[in-house]
Amino acid sequence: MYTYIFTAYGIPSVYYGSEFGIHGKKMPGSDDSLRPALDLNEWLNLDISIYEHILKLLDIRKKHMDAFSGTSRTVVLTNTVFGYIRQGNHRRVLTIMSCAEQNEVVQINLDNAQSIDFLMNEMNYEWANNTLTVTIPPHASTIIKII
């Protein structure tokens, strides 16, 4: 989900606590449980993998901002895989996301591409005749700069 939020149109927004996997609950009469107070001792024991993923996404977005402010074109769409290219100021960035329970193999035609560079989560791939074939692990995403 965060890969999409940080590579799609608009300004990314992370709701309070979600970067640490904290879930709020909507209760009748009060929003306090939506934004629970964090005990510092609990915070130190939280899983920070989501937080680290968001930091990577922020870094990629800052370094390639012009690509993320341009147009978008869907290049793969199935029940389990979504991929799109963002293009701006002569830069192209491909984002592929999978919600599958098993590896997915995706083929994408990248016209006029000379090479690729994985910006996040390098995966098994083949590159031939302007076609990129990527094997995406379950519940994974990747971001690829197209050169």
N, C-alpha and C positions, 0 to 999 in steps of 0.2 A: 504494500500500500504506500509506504513512504517513497519508494522509488518513483511511483507515479506522481505523487504530490510534488516532488522536487523536479520532475522533468516535464510536467504538463504546463499548459498556459497558466499565467497568473503568479501570484506571490504565495509561496508555500507557507502553510500555517500548521504548527504543531500544538495541539491542545495540552494544557497544563498537566504534566505528569505522564503523558502518553509516551514520551521519549524513554521512560523507565518501565513501561509496561503496566503502569498503574491505571486501573479501571475505576471510573466514577460511577455512581448509581444515582439515578433521578428518583428522588423521594418526594412524596406529596408535601407541599408547604415550604420546602427549603431546597436550595441548591448547594448547601454545604457539603453534602456527600458526593457531589460532582467534582469537587476540588478538595480532596481530603488533605488535612495537614500532614506534613512529612516529618516523621521522627528521624533525626539525624542518624541514630543507630540503625534504623531500618533502611535508610537511604544507602548506607555504606554496604549493605548486603544485597542490594538490588541487582538484577541481571542488567548489565550495561550494553548488551549486544545491540539493542535497538538504538540506543544513544550513539554508539560507535558507528552504526550504519548511517544515521542521520548526519553525523560529522563528515563522513565520506561524501555524502550527497551534497552537503553545503560546499565543500571544497571543490567538487566537480562543477557545481552550478556557478561558483565565483569565477573559476578559471575558464569556463566556456559559456559565459553569460550570453554572448551574442547569438550562439546557436539556440539557446533556450528562449530567446525573444522572437524567433522567426516563425515560419510556417510549420505545420505539422501534417504528416501523411501516414496513414495506417499502412503497414506492409505485411502484417500477419495478424489474423484474428480467428481464433478457434474457441471452443468451449473452455480451453485451459491455458491458452497462450495469447498474449497481446503484445504486439510490437509496432513501434512507430518511429519515424525519422523526424527530428526537429532540424530545421535549416534556417540559418540567418547569416548574413554577411559572409557568404562563401564558406561557411562551416556547416558540417552535417554531423549529427549525433543520433545514433540508433539506440533505442531502449527496448529491451525484450524482458517480459515478465511471465512467469508461469505459476499457476496454482495447482498444477497436476500432482498426483501422488507418485508418479514415476518420471524417469527421464523423458524429455520431449526433444525430438530432432526437428529443427526448423530450417527451411531454405529461404533465403531472401536475395532477390536480385538487387545489386547495388550498381546501377549504371554510372559510368564514368568514375568509378572509384579506383584508385591506384594501390591503396593499402588500407589496413585498419589498425586501430590501437585500442585495446581494452582499457577503459578508464576505471572500471570497477568489476570485480569478480570475473577474472579471465576464465574461460571455459574451453572445453574441447571444441575445436572448429576446423573446418577446411575452407580454403579460399581458392576458387578456380573460375575462370571465365566470367568475372564479375558476379559470381554467385557465392554467397556466404552460407555455409551449413554449420549450424551451432547446435550442440547438445546441451540442453538446459536441465540441470538437476531439479528434483521436486522442490516446489515452493521457493524458487530462486529468481533472481533478476540480474541483468547485466546492462552496462552502458558502454557503447563502443563509438569511438571517434572514427569517422569515415574520412580518409584522406584522398 
